[in-house]
Amino acid sequence: MNRDEKRERFAAFAPAIVETETHRAVFPREPTGGTWISVNDAGVCLALINWHRIERKPKSDILSRGLVIRELAGKCSPDEIATSVKKLPLRKLRPFRLIVIVPRQISVTEWRWDLQRLTRRDHDWQRQHWFSSGFNEHRAEVERAKICGSASVNASGSSLKRLRQLHRSHAPKRGPFSICMHRADATTVSYTEVSVTKNSACMRYASGPPCIARFTVTKKLLIA
């Protein structure tokens, strides 16, 4: 996962292992405590992206979307997550898309909140990509989907190596629509990689644009 943010935003803290009520989880954090990606010792991975195309905002008492994954990081099944998502203070949260990957159940679920409805989409167990951009989100989705499609057709080497190359990509040119994003006011600020096997879950983290950043933190959990 590449994370794009305004250049003046405070840097996040690198991933750390956190004890939840039921499971151990690992995730990076904002200075305010929220997060955008996690994996726990059940192998469940969560990722949250903003949904800029939905321009509605809560009327008052807006809360950070970073609380979504923080609240769900210890859950270990799609049903648990479904119950917990519905209990979130959604009316105070800006629109978002939450991706839930549960390897044990070969399950990929996408939850969408548009400020009016919470909807669920169940995806096939296959390669998927999601994109978000505060600068013409529709075009960013189209341009980046082309790059991902081309990378899949021309794939060679290990899957992790290909993913890292993809997240460093400046195709079709270095700028607002490249996967490693660069704008005058914003840039890709980190790359987070999660890999899960039957025995462990590993999170690797690189602070800075992935075209120049290197892994600085690796955290591993044994699968319970």
C-alpha positions as CSV (number, residue, x, y, z in Angstrom):
1,M,0.0,0.0,0.0
2,N,1.3,3.5,-1.0
3,R,0.1,6.3,1.3
4,D,-0.3,9.7,-0.3
5,E,-0.6,12.8,1.9
6,K,-0.1,16.6,1.8
7,R,3.5,17.6,2.3
8,E,2.9,19.6,5.4
9,R,1.2,16.8,7.2
10,F,3.0,15.4,10.3
11,A,5.0,12.2,9.7
12,A,3.5,9.0,10.9
13,F,5.0,6.6,13.4
14,A,6.4,3.3,12.1
15,P,4.5,0.0,12.7
16,A,4.5,-1.4,16.2
17,I,2.9,-4.5,17.7
18,V,-0.3,-3.7,19.7
19,E,-2.2,-5.9,22.1
20,T,-6.0,-5.7,21.4
21,E,-8.6,-7.3,23.5
22,T,-8.5,-10.5,21.6
23,H,-5.5,-10.5,19.3
24,R,-2.1,-9.0,18.7
25,A,-2.0,-6.7,15.7
26,V,0.7,-4.6,14.0
27,F,0.1,-1.2,12.3
28,P,1.7,2.2,11.7
29,R,0.0,5.2,13.4
30,E,-0.7,8.8,13.0
31,P,0.4,11.1,15.9
32,T,-3.3,11.2,16.9
33,G,-3.4,7.4,17.1
34,G,-5.3,6.4,13.9
35,T,-4.0,4.1,11.2
36,W,-4.7,3.1,7.6
37,I,-3.4,-0.5,7.4
38,S,-3.1,-3.4,9.8
39,V,-2.5,-7.2,10.1
40,N,-3.1,-9.4,13.1
41,D,-2.1,-12.8,14.4
42,A,-5.1,-14.4,12.8
43,G,-3.7,-13.2,9.4
44,V,-6.5,-10.7,8.9
45,C,-5.4,-7.6,6.9
46,L,-7.3,-4.3,6.8
47,A,-6.6,-1.3,4.6
48,L,-8.6,1.9,4.5
49,I,-8.6,4.5,1.6
50,N,-10.4,7.8,1.3
51,W,-13.2,8.1,-1.1
52,H,-12.7,11.5,-2.6
53,R,-15.3,11.2,-5.4
54,I,-18.0,11.3,-2.7
55,E,-17.9,15.0,-1.8
56,R,-20.4,15.0,1.1
57,K,-19.1,15.7,4.6
58,P,-20.5,15.1,8.0
59,K,-22.5,18.1,9.2
60,S,-20.6,18.4,12.5
61,D,-18.3,16.6,15.0
62,I,-16.1,15.1,12.3
63,L,-13.9,12.2,13.5
64,S,-10.8,10.9,11.9
65,R,-11.2,7.9,9.6
66,G,-8.1,6.6,11.2
67,L,-10.2,5.2,14.1
68,V,-11.8,2.6,11.7
69,I,-8.9,0.2,11.5
70,R,-7.8,1.0,15.0
71,E,-11.2,-0.3,16.3
72,L,-11.2,-3.3,14.0
73,A,-7.6,-4.5,14.1
74,G,-8.2,-7.3,16.6
75,K,-11.1,-8.9,14.7
76,C,-10.5,-12.3,13.1
77,S,-13.5,-13.1,10.8
78,P,-15.7,-11.3,8.2
79,D,-18.7,-11.7,10.5
80,E,-16.9,-10.1,13.4
81,I,-15.8,-7.2,11.2
82,A,-19.3,-6.8,9.7
83,T,-20.8,-6.5,13.2
84,S,-18.1,-4.0,14.3
85,V,-18.2,-1.8,11.2
86,K,-21.9,-1.2,11.7
87,K,-21.2,0.0,15.3
88,L,-18.7,2.6,14.3
89,P,-19.8,6.3,14.5
90,L,-20.3,6.4,10.8
91,R,-22.3,9.7,10.7
92,K,-19.2,11.5,12.0
93,L,-16.8,9.9,9.4
94,R,-16.0,11.2,5.9
95,P,-16.5,8.7,3.0
96,F,-14.1,5.8,2.9
97,R,-13.5,2.3,1.5
98,L,-12.3,-0.5,3.8
99,I,-10.7,-3.5,2.4
100,V,-10.8,-6.7,4.5
101,I,-8.7,-9.7,3.6
102,V,-9.1,-13.0,5.5
103,P,-6.8,-15.7,4.2
104,R,-8.2,-18.5,6.3
105,Q,-11.6,-18.0,4.7
106,I,-10.3,-17.0,1.2
107,S,-12.3,-13.8,1.7
108,V,-11.9,-10.3,0.2
109,T,-14.5,-7.8,1.3
110,E,-14.9,-4.1,0.6
111,W,-17.0,-1.9,2.8
112,R,-18.0,1.4,1.4
113,W,-19.4,4.4,3.4
114,D,-20.7,7.3,1.4
115,L,-22.2,9.3,4.3
116,Q,-25.7,7.9,3.5
117,R,-25.3,4.1,3.2
118,L,-22.8,1.5,4.3
119,T,-22.5,-1.2,1.6
120,R,-20.6,-4.4,1.3
121,R,-19.0,-5.9,-1.8
122,D,-17.5,-9.4,-1.7
123,H,-14.7,-9.9,-4.2
124,D,-13.2,-12.9,-5.9
125,W,-9.9,-14.3,-4.4
126,Q,-7.6,-12.9,-7.1
127,R,-5.3,-9.9,-7.7
128,Q,-7.1,-6.6,-6.9
129,H,-6.1,-3.0,-6.8
130,W,-7.8,0.0,-5.2
131,F,-6.9,3.7,-5.8
132,S,-7.6,7.0,-4.1
133,S,-6.7,10.5,-5.0
134,G,-7.6,14.0,-3.9
135,F,-6.7,15.2,-7.4
136,N,-9.1,13.9,-10.0
137,E,-9.8,10.5,-8.4
138,H,-11.5,9.1,-11.5
139,R,-8.6,9.8,-13.8
140,A,-6.2,8.5,-11.2
141,E,-8.1,5.2,-11.1
142,V,-8.1,4.9,-14.8
143,E,-4.4,5.7,-15.3
144,R,-3.2,3.5,-12.4
145,A,-5.4,0.6,-13.4
146,K,-3.7,0.7,-16.9
147,I,-0.3,0.5,-15.2
148,C,-1.3,-2.4,-13.0
149,G,-2.8,-4.2,-15.9
150,S,0.4,-3.8,-18.0
151,A,2.5,-5.0,-15.0
152,S,0.3,-8.2,-14.7
153,V,0.7,-9.0,-18.4
154,N,4.5,-8.4,-18.3
155,A,5.0,-10.1,-14.9
156,S,8.3,-11.9,-14.3
157,G,10.2,-12.7,-11.1
158,S,8.8,-13.1,-7.6
159,S,5.5,-11.6,-6.7
160,L,6.9,-9.4,-3.9
161,K,9.6,-8.0,-6.2
162,R,6.9,-7.2,-8.8
163,L,4.7,-5.5,-6.2
164,R,7.6,-3.4,-5.0
165,Q,8.5,-2.3,-8.6
166,L,4.8,-1.5,-9.2
167,H,4.6,0.7,-6.1
168,R,7.8,2.6,-7.2
169,S,6.4,3.2,-10.7
170,H,6.3,6.6,-12.2
171,A,4.5,5.4,-15.4
172,P,3.1,6.9,-17.5
173,K,5.2,9.8,-16.1
174,R,6.2,11.1,-12.7
175,G,3.3,13.2,-11.4
176,P,-0.2,13.2,-9.8
177,F,-1.4,10.0,-11.6
178,S,1.7,7.8,-11.2
179,I,1.4,5.0,-8.5
180,C,4.4,6.6,-6.7
181,M,2.7,10.0,-6.7
182,H,4.4,13.4,-6.8
183,R,2.6,16.8,-6.8
184,A,3.7,20.2,-5.7
185,D,1.4,20.0,-2.6
186,A,1.4,16.2,-1.9
187,T,3.4,13.1,-2.4
188,T,3.6,9.4,-1.6
189,V,4.8,9.4,2.0
190,S,5.2,5.7,2.8
191,Y,5.0,2.1,1.5
192,T,3.6,-0.7,3.6
193,E,3.8,-4.3,2.6
194,V,1.9,-7.2,4.3
195,S,2.6,-10.9,3.6
196,V,0.8,-13.7,5.3
197,T,1.6,-17.4,5.4
198,K,0.0,-20.2,7.4
199,N,2.5,-19.6,10.2
200,S,3.2,-15.9,10.3
201,A,2.1,-12.4,9.3
202,C,4.8,-9.9,8.4
203,M,4.6,-6.1,7.9
204,R,7.4,-4.2,6.2
205,Y,7.4,-0.4,6.2
206,A,9.4,2.2,4.2
207,S,9.0,5.9,5.1
208,G,9.1,8.2,2.2
209,P,8.3,7.9,-1.5
210,P,9.0,4.2,-2.5
211,C,11.0,5.4,-5.5
212,I,13.8,6.3,-3.0
213,A,12.7,4.9,0.4
214,R,14.1,1.6,1.8
215,F,12.5,-0.6,4.4
216,T,13.2,0.7,7.9
217,V,10.9,-1.5,10.0
218,T,9.9,-5.2,9.8
219,K,7.4,-6.6,12.3
220,K,6.3,-10.3,12.4
221,L,3.5,-12.0,14.2
222,L,3.1,-15.8,14.6
223,I,-0.3,-16.9,13.4
224,A,-2.4,-18.0,16.4
